Amino acid sequence: MTSFSSTQTSPQHHTATGASGMAGGDVALPANALSIPEILAWHSIPQELINAMAGSSLAAGLERVINFSPFPLRLGVPMALGGASGSGKSLTLAKLAARYARQARQSGGRIRRPLVLACDSTPGSYIKLASILRGCDIDLMKAYGGINPRFIDSYNRIILVDLPGLCVYSPKAMSEMKDVVARTEASLSLVIPAGMDPEESTDIAAAFLQCGAKSMIASRMEQSGRIGSIITAAACGLPLTYGSYSGSINEGFTQLTPTILARRLLVLPG
């Protein structure tokens, strides 16, 4: 039998109602009615991963199967954010841009405002990105197909690259993404949304890992109950960095830790 120690983060404000999770018309995670392994199965986490996490606290189990790491963003080195269409990567990029724009303002001129390279030529994508970034103290540049860093002033500033959304099962789409990453000489990070099919998120993470991705960000954690897709994707080997908990570019963006992720597995957003 798969077992966890009793030192778990315990949710306090959800009513146990059995496996359906229904109470007075509301959907709730039935944490008090189910064991920890059953809760993890509710999140659609595969049994092999549940077994690998067993034998200790949930946080310690997560730390065994996932590499938690700071986001590897450095001044002057472009960082490209990729993922499936609708994964929340543009909002994630905006959150990063807003965060580093604030740091630039607070640096007294030592750090310059961020530069965002818009590399998605899909109709409407540039307008959408510009709308999300409106009010942020950043520079936005169209760079469809990528741009050589030698032609941009990258000194002492954060550079973020907005990649087109893609389907990892399409060799053409993956080849085009790799070409943009190569042209911008960027590091690659994957954005994975909560609520995705865990097997598909595993395929996506494995494909990005093969393409040289060095990190992963979890998005849409405020919109989905089940977050097994984040666990299964990160277990492929991509270090898990930030998690997004809000649709606002100035809120709900935090460095994920084993304790924070364990708590989120046990308590629904709300």
PAGUDO-980638 format. One record per residue (C-alpha): chain; y, x, z. Coordinates in Angstrom, 2 decimals. Layout:
REM PAGUDO-980638
R  kette       c2       c1       c3
R      A        Y        X        Z
...
This chain:
REM PAGUDO-980638
R  kette       c2       c1       c3
R      A     0.00     0.00     0.00
R      A     3.50     1.22    -0.84
R      A     5.51     1.62     2.34
R      A     9.00     2.65     3.41
R      A    10.26     3.66     6.83
R      A    12.29     1.24     8.92
R      A    15.50     3.26     8.55
R      A    16.75     1.16     5.66
R      A    20.24    -0.16     5.03
R      A    19.85    -3.82     5.91
R      A    21.90    -6.59     4.27
R      A    23.51    -8.95     6.75
R      A    25.12   -11.74     4.77
R      A    22.43   -13.12     2.45
R      A    20.08   -15.91     3.51
R      A    16.37   -15.40     2.97
R      A    14.99   -18.23     0.86
R      A    11.79   -16.88    -0.63
R      A    11.11   -15.28    -4.00
R      A    13.36   -17.64    -5.95
R      A    16.44   -16.52    -4.02
R      A    18.02   -20.00    -4.17
R      A    20.03   -21.27    -1.20
R      A    22.36   -24.25    -1.49
R      A    22.71   -23.68    -5.25
R      A    23.63   -20.01    -4.83
R      A    21.58   -17.06    -6.03
R      A    20.83   -14.52    -3.29
R      A    18.67   -11.47    -3.00
R      A    15.87   -12.61    -0.64
R      A    15.93    -9.36     1.31
R      A    14.75   -10.87     4.56
R      A    11.82   -12.61     2.90
R      A    10.55    -9.66     0.86
R      A     9.47    -6.13     1.65
R      A    11.42    -3.17     0.25
R      A     8.82    -2.57    -2.53
R      A     9.07    -6.24    -3.48
R      A    12.86    -6.03    -3.61
R      A    12.62    -2.99    -5.88
R      A    10.20    -4.90    -8.11
R      A    12.75    -7.77    -8.15
R      A    15.18    -5.24    -9.65
R      A    12.55    -4.58   -12.37
R      A    11.91    -1.03   -11.21
R      A     8.47     0.12   -12.47
R      A     5.69     0.45    -9.92
R      A     5.32     4.19   -10.58
R      A     8.92     4.76    -9.47
R      A     8.48     2.47    -6.46
R      A     5.46     4.52    -5.43
R      A     7.40     7.77    -5.94
R      A    10.16     6.55    -3.63
R      A     7.80     5.37    -0.88
R      A     7.05     7.09     2.41
R      A    10.60     7.48     3.70
R      A    13.89     5.62     3.82
R      A    15.05     4.03     0.60
R      A    17.97     6.45     0.37
R      A    15.64     9.44     0.76
R      A    13.29     7.97    -1.82
R      A    16.13     7.58    -4.31
R      A    17.15    11.17    -3.71
R      A    13.64    12.29    -4.64
R      A    13.62    10.59    -8.04
R      A    17.31    10.85    -8.99
R      A    19.66    13.80    -9.21
R      A    23.03    12.72    -7.74
R      A    25.83    14.97    -8.91
R      A    29.63    15.14    -9.26
R      A    30.96    14.26   -12.71
R      A    31.14    17.54   -14.71
R      A    34.65    17.08   -16.13
R      A    36.82    20.18   -16.48
R      A    40.35    20.84   -17.67
R      A    40.48    21.71   -21.36
R      A    36.84    20.82   -22.07
R      A    36.44    17.50   -23.94
R      A    34.08    14.95   -22.38
R      A    32.54    12.35   -24.71
R      A    31.33     9.04   -23.32
R      A    28.54     7.36   -25.25
R      A    26.21     4.43   -24.94
R      A    25.12     1.17   -26.49
R      A    27.68    -1.30   -27.77
R      A    28.90    -3.43   -24.88
R      A    27.80    -0.92   -22.25
R      A    31.28    -0.73   -20.71
R      A    31.99     2.81   -21.89
R      A    35.59     2.10   -22.98
R      A    36.44     0.61   -19.58
R      A    34.66     3.53   -17.91
R      A    36.74     5.95   -19.99
R      A    39.89     4.05   -18.98
R      A    38.96     4.36   -15.30
R      A    38.54     8.12   -15.70
R      A    41.81     8.39   -17.64
R      A    43.69     6.39   -14.99
R      A    42.22     8.50   -12.19
R      A    43.19    11.80   -13.80
R      A    46.60    10.48   -14.87
R      A    47.31     9.83   -11.18
R      A    46.15    13.33   -10.31
R      A    48.41    14.76   -13.02
R      A    51.43    12.88   -11.63
R      A    50.64    14.16    -8.14
R      A    50.21    17.77    -9.30
R      A    53.90    18.43    -9.71
R      A    53.47    19.48   -13.32
R      A    50.51    21.82   -12.75
R      A    48.19    19.43   -14.63
R      A    49.23    17.63   -17.80
R      A    48.50    13.98   -18.49
R      A    45.08    13.21   -20.01
R      A    44.39    13.06   -23.74
R      A    42.04    10.39   -25.10
R      A    40.49    10.85   -28.55
R      A    39.56     7.51   -30.12
R      A    36.56     8.27   -32.35
R      A    35.34     4.72   -32.92
R      A    36.45     3.42   -36.34
R      A    34.92    -0.03   -35.78
R      A    37.56    -2.66   -36.64
R      A    39.55    -3.59   -33.54
R      A    38.15    -0.81   -31.35
R      A    41.35     1.26   -31.32
R      A    43.49    -1.79   -30.50
R      A    41.10    -2.73   -27.69
R      A    41.15     0.79   -26.25
R      A    44.95     0.99   -26.49
R      A    45.20    -2.36   -24.72
R      A    42.93    -1.23   -21.88
R      A    44.91     1.98   -21.47
R      A    48.32     0.31   -21.62
R      A    50.38     1.37   -18.62
R      A    48.36     4.55   -18.04
R      A    50.27     7.80   -18.37
R      A    48.02     9.24   -21.08
R      A    48.14    10.37   -24.71
R      A    45.95     8.42   -27.15
R      A    45.04     9.92   -30.53
R      A    43.01     8.49   -33.42
R      A    40.24    10.97   -34.21
R      A    37.76     9.03   -36.33
R      A    34.88    11.32   -37.19
R      A    35.95    13.79   -34.52
R      A    38.60    16.48   -34.47
R      A    38.40    20.22   -33.98
R      A    39.83    21.19   -30.57
R      A    41.77    24.00   -32.27
R      A    44.05    21.33   -33.72
R      A    44.94    19.76   -30.37
R      A    46.87    21.10   -27.43
R      A    44.13    21.08   -24.80
R      A    45.63    23.48   -22.29
R      A    45.47    22.35   -18.66
R      A    44.61    18.73   -19.35
R      A    41.65    16.36   -19.18
R      A    40.33    15.34   -22.62
R      A    38.17    12.23   -23.00
R      A    36.38    11.20   -26.20
R      A    35.63     7.52   -26.87
R      A    32.49     7.41   -29.01
R      A    31.33     4.44   -31.12
R      A    28.74     2.19   -29.52
R      A    25.34     2.79   -31.03
R      A    21.68     1.88   -31.18
R      A    19.53     4.84   -30.14
R      A    16.69     3.58   -32.34
R      A    18.86     4.26   -35.42
R      A    18.53     7.90   -36.60
R      A    21.74     7.48   -38.64
R      A    23.76     6.29   -35.64
R      A    22.43     9.08   -33.43
R      A    23.16    11.67   -36.11
R      A    26.74    10.40   -36.47
R      A    27.24    10.55   -32.70
R      A    25.96    14.12   -32.53
R      A    28.28    15.05   -35.36
R      A    31.33    13.70   -33.50
R      A    30.29    15.48   -30.30
R      A    29.85    18.73   -32.26
R      A    33.20    18.36   -34.05
R      A    35.06    17.81   -30.77
R      A    33.01    20.51   -29.00
R      A    32.57    18.00   -26.18
R      A    30.15    17.66   -23.31
R      A    28.23    14.38   -23.52
R      A    27.84    11.75   -20.82
R      A    25.93     8.46   -21.01
R      A    27.25     5.13   -19.74
R      A    24.44     2.75   -18.73
R      A    25.19    -0.83   -17.64
R      A    23.47    -2.64   -14.81
R      A    21.45    -5.63   -15.94
R      A    19.97    -3.97   -19.04
R      A    16.24    -4.08   -19.69
R      A    14.93    -1.07   -17.70
R      A    12.57     0.06   -20.44
R      A    15.40     0.07   -22.98
R      A    17.67     1.94   -20.58
R      A    14.90     4.53   -20.23
R      A    14.73     4.90   -24.01
R      A    18.51     5.32   -24.19
R      A    18.63     7.88   -21.37
R      A    15.77     9.88   -22.88
R      A    17.49     9.89   -26.29
R      A    20.81    11.06   -24.80
R      A    19.02    13.72   -22.78
R      A    17.48    15.01   -26.02
R      A    20.98    15.07   -27.55
R      A    22.21    17.33   -24.76
R      A    23.85    14.83   -22.40
R      A    24.56    16.35   -18.99
R      A    25.42    13.32   -16.86
R      A    25.31     9.54   -16.52
R      A    27.70     6.86   -15.26
R      A    26.55     3.42   -14.10
R      A    28.74     0.55   -15.31
R      A    28.98    -3.22   -14.72
R      A    27.52    -2.99   -11.21
R      A    29.76    -5.88   -10.16
R      A    28.43    -8.15   -12.91
R      A    24.65    -7.86   -12.50
R      A    22.26    -8.62    -9.67
R      A    19.40    -6.52   -10.94
R      A    20.23    -2.82   -11.34
R      A    16.80    -1.40   -12.12
R      A    18.13    -0.15   -15.47
R      A    20.30     2.38   -13.63
R      A    17.39     3.67   -11.56
R      A    14.99     4.02   -14.48
R      A    17.61     5.68   -16.71
R      A    18.63     8.20   -14.05
R      A    14.98     8.97   -13.28
R      A    14.70    10.39   -16.82
R      A    16.64    13.42   -15.59
R      A    20.30    12.71   -16.28
R      A    22.37    13.41   -13.13
R      A    23.89    10.17   -11.81
R      A    27.61    10.49   -11.10
R      A    30.03     7.56   -10.85
R      A    29.34     3.87   -10.44
R      A    31.74     1.14   -11.59
R      A    32.14    -1.89    -9.30
R      A    35.18    -3.64   -10.79
R      A    36.75    -4.73   -14.08
R      A    40.06    -3.18   -13.00
R      A    40.78     0.34   -14.27
R      A    42.32     1.25   -10.90
R      A    39.57    -0.06    -8.62
R      A    35.85     0.01    -7.95
R      A    34.95     3.45    -9.28
R      A    33.12     5.71    -6.89
R      A    30.83     8.71    -6.69
R      A    27.35     7.29    -6.19
R      A    25.21     8.65    -3.36
R      A    21.66     7.80    -2.28
R      A    23.03     5.71     0.61
R      A    25.50     3.78    -1.56
R      A    22.85     3.05    -4.19
R      A    20.29     2.04    -1.56
R      A    22.79    -0.43    -0.09
R      A    23.53    -1.86    -3.52
R      A    19.82    -2.41    -4.15
R      A    19.62    -4.48    -0.96
R      A    22.89    -6.42    -1.21
R      A    24.17    -8.35    -4.21
R      A    27.81    -7.98    -5.27
R      A    30.16   -10.69    -4.15
